[in-house]
Amino acid sequence: VVGASATPGKLGHSVVRNLVRTGFVGRISPINTTGADVEGLKGYRSLSDLPEPADVAFLVVPATGAIEALQQCCDAGVKVAIIGASGFAELGSAEGNSRQSQLSNIAESCGIRLVGPNTNGVFSSMDRLSLGYNAAHGNAIESGTVAIASHSGALFDGVARRLRQFGAGLSKFVPVGNEADLTMLDFIEYFIDDPSTSVIGLIVEGLTDGDRFRRLAERSRRRGKPIVALKLGRSAAGAGATLAHSSRLAGSARAYDALFRECGVARVPSVEALAGGCAVLAGLGSNRRLD
């Protein structure tokens, strides 16, 4: 955790505390400028001081420091970086676009994979991994077979609670952020092959490749894994909010309705309907149908 803080209440402290509280069994290494210990875990001054390369680095640093931190991840042999900071392409400014392009260029040049920027973490029940800074990452999340990829990390707690109310649970939850590298489509492809996932839920602002989505939806159908989608930004006001929230235009709601219908994807109007639909399909087992 790069930017880990020994001070309770700070985001860099919350990420470490949430990992510890929810029982992650892998090695957790707090990184901060003083090398201070966090939550009883040995701290380090830099990634280069670790006894072995980290599999994943969560960067809890401001946007202005994220580029340098990502380069340090590359130099230290880190395989995946999750960038929590906002201040990139979602700003719609030349400065924000430039920062995000620099992240993408670094990732491509050294082969590191990125989640984000502008994401609040990831969740995997099978790995007991609740890696994020919001309060929900510190709570016990019901394990199940529903995987969610979302353009809104803020809905993590709401989706998890509603799934629990409907008698279901999460296998994965990934807020994809600005998709500077890994996109929602990449995670859909992963969920299709994930043995712990039986139903795929999507919270969509905009998709980057309609043709690829069609192919993935057909593959998911053949594997018996239904997809349920909630499209955000359906109104003109909502579309504007979507652009302000992330780096993508919301796109025509009618076009997405047609795409989902063509692909056999169930479209729902609310978070409650998303959770309820996924829970029902997860409970049907081999008898799942979308019609």
C-alpha positions as CSV (number, residue, x, y, z in Angstrom):
1,V,0.0,0.0,0.0
2,V,1.9,3.0,-1.3
3,G,0.9,6.1,0.8
4,A,0.0,4.0,3.8
5,S,-0.4,6.2,6.9
6,A,0.0,5.4,10.6
7,T,-2.7,8.0,11.4
8,P,-6.2,6.6,11.8
9,G,-8.8,8.3,9.6
10,K,-6.5,8.9,6.7
11,L,-7.2,7.0,3.5
12,G,-3.8,5.4,3.5
13,H,-4.4,4.0,6.9
14,S,-7.9,2.8,6.0
15,V,-6.7,0.6,3.1
16,V,-4.3,-1.3,5.4
17,R,-6.9,-1.5,8.3
18,N,-9.5,-2.9,5.9
19,L,-7.2,-5.6,4.6
20,V,-6.3,-6.6,8.2
21,R,-9.9,-6.4,9.5
22,T,-11.3,-8.6,6.7
23,G,-8.7,-11.3,7.1
24,F,-6.4,-11.1,4.0
25,V,-3.8,-13.8,4.5
26,G,-1.1,-12.6,2.1
27,R,1.7,-10.3,2.9
28,I,0.7,-6.6,3.5
29,S,3.5,-4.1,3.1
30,P,2.8,-0.4,4.1
31,I,4.9,2.1,2.2
32,N,5.4,5.6,3.5
33,T,8.2,8.2,3.5
34,T,9.2,7.5,7.1
35,G,8.9,3.7,6.9
36,A,6.4,3.8,9.9
37,D,4.6,0.6,10.9
38,V,0.9,0.6,10.2
39,E,-1.7,-1.6,12.1
40,G,1.2,-3.6,13.6
41,L,2.7,-4.3,10.1
42,K,6.3,-3.5,9.3
43,G,6.5,-0.4,7.2
44,Y,9.0,0.4,4.4
45,R,10.2,3.6,2.9
46,S,10.0,2.5,-0.7
47,L,8.9,-0.4,-2.9
48,S,12.6,-1.1,-3.6
49,D,13.0,-2.0,0.1
50,L,10.6,-4.9,0.0
51,P,12.1,-8.4,0.5
52,E,10.3,-9.5,-2.7
53,P,8.3,-7.8,-5.5
54,A,4.7,-7.1,-4.7
55,D,2.0,-8.7,-6.8
56,V,-0.3,-5.7,-6.4
57,A,0.4,-2.1,-5.3
58,F,-2.5,0.1,-4.2
59,L,-1.5,3.8,-4.8
60,V,-3.1,6.0,-2.2
61,V,-1.3,9.1,-3.4
62,P,-2.6,12.3,-5.0
63,A,-2.8,12.5,-8.8
64,T,0.3,14.7,-8.9
65,G,2.3,11.9,-7.3
66,A,0.7,8.9,-9.0
67,I,2.9,9.1,-12.1
68,E,6.2,8.9,-10.1
69,A,4.7,6.2,-7.9
70,L,3.7,4.1,-10.9
71,Q,7.2,4.4,-12.3
72,Q,8.6,3.2,-9.0
73,C,6.2,0.2,-9.2
74,C,7.6,-0.6,-12.6
75,D,11.2,-0.3,-11.4
76,A,10.4,-2.6,-8.4
77,G,8.8,-5.4,-10.6
78,V,5.2,-4.9,-9.4
79,K,2.7,-6.8,-11.6
80,V,-0.5,-4.7,-11.1
81,A,-1.2,-1.2,-9.8
82,I,-4.5,0.1,-8.5
83,I,-4.7,3.9,-8.7
84,G,-7.2,5.4,-6.3
85,A,-6.7,9.1,-7.0
86,S,-9.0,11.2,-9.1
87,G,-7.7,14.2,-11.2
88,F,-7.2,12.5,-14.5
89,A,-9.3,12.2,-17.7
90,E,-12.5,12.6,-15.8
91,L,-11.7,16.3,-15.3
92,G,-12.1,16.8,-19.1
93,S,-9.0,19.1,-19.0
94,A,-5.8,19.0,-21.0
95,E,-3.9,18.5,-17.7
96,G,-6.0,15.6,-16.6
97,N,-5.8,13.9,-20.0
98,S,-2.0,14.4,-20.0
99,R,-1.7,12.8,-16.6
100,Q,-3.7,9.8,-17.7
101,S,-1.8,9.4,-20.9
102,Q,1.4,9.3,-18.9
103,L,0.1,6.5,-16.8
104,S,-0.9,4.5,-19.9
105,N,2.5,5.1,-21.5
106,I,4.3,3.9,-18.4
107,A,2.2,0.8,-18.1
108,E,2.7,-0.1,-21.7
109,S,6.4,0.5,-21.6
110,C,7.0,-1.8,-18.6
111,G,4.2,-4.3,-18.9
112,I,2.4,-3.4,-15.6
113,R,-1.4,-3.7,-15.6
114,L,-3.5,-0.9,-14.2
115,V,-6.9,-0.7,-12.5
116,G,-8.1,2.9,-12.5
117,P,-7.3,5.6,-12.0
118,N,-10.2,7.1,-10.1
119,T,-11.2,3.8,-8.4
120,N,-11.7,3.0,-4.7
121,G,-10.4,-0.6,-4.8
122,V,-11.3,-4.2,-5.6
123,F,-13.0,-7.1,-3.8
124,S,-12.5,-10.9,-4.1
125,S,-14.3,-13.1,-1.6
126,M,-12.3,-16.3,-2.6
127,D,-9.1,-14.5,-1.9
128,R,-10.4,-12.7,1.2
129,L,-9.2,-9.6,-0.5
130,S,-11.0,-6.4,0.4
131,L,-8.5,-3.9,-1.0
132,G,-10.0,-0.4,-0.9
133,Y,-10.3,2.8,1.2
134,N,-14.1,3.3,1.6
135,A,-15.8,2.1,4.7
136,A,-17.5,-0.8,3.0
137,H,-14.2,-2.5,2.4
138,G,-13.8,-2.8,6.2
139,N,-17.1,-4.7,6.6
140,A,-17.8,-8.4,6.3
141,I,-19.2,-8.9,2.8
142,E,-21.4,-11.9,2.1
143,S,-19.5,-14.4,-0.1
144,G,-21.4,-15.7,-3.2
145,T,-21.3,-16.2,-6.9
146,V,-22.2,-12.8,-8.3
147,A,-19.4,-10.8,-9.9
148,I,-19.9,-7.1,-10.5
149,A,-17.9,-4.7,-12.8
150,S,-18.9,-1.1,-12.2
151,H,-18.1,2.4,-13.4
152,S,-19.2,3.6,-9.9
153,G,-17.2,2.4,-6.9
154,A,-19.6,4.2,-4.6
155,L,-22.2,1.6,-5.2
156,F,-20.1,-1.3,-3.7
157,D,-21.8,-1.1,-0.3
158,G,-25.3,-0.7,-1.7
159,V,-25.0,-3.6,-4.1
160,A,-23.5,-5.9,-1.4
161,R,-26.2,-5.0,1.2
162,R,-29.0,-5.6,-1.3
163,L,-27.6,-8.9,-2.5
164,R,-27.4,-10.0,1.1
165,Q,-31.1,-9.0,1.6
166,F,-32.0,-11.2,-1.4
167,G,-30.0,-14.2,-0.1
168,A,-27.0,-13.9,-2.4
169,G,-23.4,-12.7,-2.2
170,L,-20.4,-11.4,-4.1
171,S,-17.6,-13.3,-5.7
172,K,-15.9,-10.1,-7.1
173,F,-16.6,-6.4,-7.2
174,V,-14.4,-4.3,-9.5
175,P,-14.9,-0.5,-9.9
176,V,-12.9,0.0,-13.1
177,G,-12.5,3.8,-12.8
178,N,-11.2,5.6,-15.9
179,E,-9.9,2.4,-17.6
180,A,-6.5,3.8,-18.5
181,D,-5.5,0.1,-19.1
182,L,-7.9,-2.6,-18.0
183,T,-11.5,-2.0,-19.0
184,M,-14.9,-3.3,-18.0
185,L,-14.7,-5.6,-21.0
186,D,-11.5,-7.2,-19.7
187,F,-13.2,-8.0,-16.4
188,I,-16.2,-9.4,-18.1
189,E,-13.9,-11.8,-19.9
190,Y,-12.2,-12.7,-16.6
191,F,-15.6,-13.3,-14.9
192,I,-16.7,-15.6,-17.7
193,D,-13.7,-17.9,-16.9
194,D,-13.9,-17.4,-13.2
195,P,-15.0,-20.7,-11.5
196,S,-16.4,-18.8,-8.5
197,T,-18.7,-16.7,-10.6
198,S,-22.1,-17.8,-11.9
199,V,-23.8,-14.5,-12.7
200,I,-22.2,-11.2,-14.0
201,G,-23.6,-7.8,-13.1
202,L,-22.6,-4.6,-14.8
203,I,-23.1,-1.0,-13.7
204,V,-22.3,0.8,-17.0
205,E,-21.6,4.4,-17.9
206,G,-20.2,3.6,-21.4
207,L,-18.6,0.7,-23.2
208,T,-15.4,1.0,-25.2
209,D,-16.1,-1.6,-27.8
210,G,-19.5,-2.8,-28.8
211,D,-18.4,-5.6,-31.1
212,R,-16.2,-7.1,-28.3
213,F,-19.1,-6.8,-25.9
214,R,-21.3,-8.8,-28.3
215,R,-18.7,-11.5,-28.6
216,L,-18.3,-11.7,-24.8
217,A,-22.0,-11.7,-24.2
218,E,-22.4,-14.7,-26.6
219,R,-19.5,-16.5,-24.9
220,S,-21.0,-15.9,-21.5
221,R,-24.4,-17.2,-22.7
222,R,-22.7,-20.4,-24.0
223,R,-21.0,-20.8,-20.6
224,G,-24.4,-20.5,-18.8
225,K,-23.5,-17.2,-17.1
226,P,-26.2,-14.6,-17.5
227,I,-25.4,-10.9,-17.6
228,V,-27.5,-8.3,-15.9
229,A,-26.8,-4.6,-16.7
230,L,-27.7,-1.3,-15.1
231,K,-27.1,1.7,-17.5
232,L,-26.2,4.9,-15.7
233,G,-26.6,8.4,-17.2
234,R,-29.9,7.8,-19.0
235,S,-31.2,11.4,-18.8
236,A,-29.4,14.4,-20.2
237,A,-28.6,15.5,-16.7
238,G,-27.4,12.0,-15.9
239,A,-25.2,11.9,-18.9
240,G,-23.6,15.2,-17.8
241,A,-23.0,13.8,-14.4
242,T,-21.5,10.7,-15.9
243,L,-18.9,12.7,-17.8
244,A,-18.0,14.6,-14.6
245,H,-17.7,11.4,-12.6
246,S,-15.5,9.5,-15.1
247,S,-13.7,9.8,-18.3
248,R,-16.4,8.5,-20.7
249,L,-19.5,9.9,-22.4
250,A,-22.6,8.1,-21.3
251,G,-23.9,7.5,-24.8
252,S,-27.5,7.1,-26.0
253,A,-29.7,5.1,-23.6
254,R,-31.8,3.8,-26.5
255,A,-28.6,2.5,-28.2
256,Y,-27.6,0.6,-25.1
257,D,-31.1,-0.8,-24.7
258,A,-30.9,-2.1,-28.2
259,L,-27.4,-3.5,-27.7
260,F,-28.3,-5.3,-24.5
261,R,-31.5,-6.7,-26.1
262,E,-29.6,-8.0,-29.1
263,C,-27.0,-9.6,-26.8
264,G,-29.5,-11.3,-24.5
265,V,-28.4,-9.1,-21.6
266,A,-31.1,-8.3,-19.0
267,R,-31.3,-4.5,-18.5
268,V,-32.6,-3.3,-15.1
269,P,-33.6,0.2,-14.0
270,S,-32.0,0.4,-10.5
271,V,-29.5,-0.9,-8.1
272,E,-32.2,-2.8,-6.3
273,A,-33.3,-4.5,-9.5
274,L,-29.7,-5.3,-10.4
275,A,-29.1,-7.0,-7.0
276,G,-32.5,-8.7,-7.1
277,G,-32.0,-10.0,-10.7
278,C,-28.5,-11.2,-10.0
279,A,-29.7,-12.9,-6.8
280,V,-32.6,-14.7,-8.5
281,L,-30.4,-15.9,-11.3
282,A,-27.7,-17.1,-8.9
283,G,-30.3,-19.1,-7.0
284,L,-31.6,-20.8,-10.1
285,G,-28.4,-22.7,-10.7
286,S,-28.3,-24.7,-13.9
287,N,-31.9,-23.6,-14.7
288,R,-30.9,-19.9,-15.3
289,R,-32.7,-18.2,-18.1
290,L,-32.9,-14.5,-19.1
291,D,-36.3,-14.7,-20.7
